[in-house]
């Protein structure tokens, strides 16, 4: 994301990195290294509407979900759903 990094550095304004960012670890690396302030995930989100939930599971984070989703929490990523339990109503 050289363009975002250059804009961020030279113009001293927040910059968004774009372009084929589909892996959660790649997005995290961009923000953690201060190459950009934010990432845009058009391809990743179009391909997988649950990208945020999958990213949280991959990176060990948590997400909040509406109660309607509590009954369908996948067991293998249950730890990434904050404040829910499998089978809760």
Secondary structure as UniProt FT lines:
FT   HELIX           2..11
FT   STRAND          16..17
FT   HELIX           24..32
FT   TURN            33..34
FT   STRAND          38..39
FT   HELIX           42..47
FT   TURN            49..50
FT   HELIX           51..59
FT   HELIX           67..70
FT   TURN            71..72
FT   HELIX           75..80
FT   TURN            82..83
FT   TURN            86..87
//
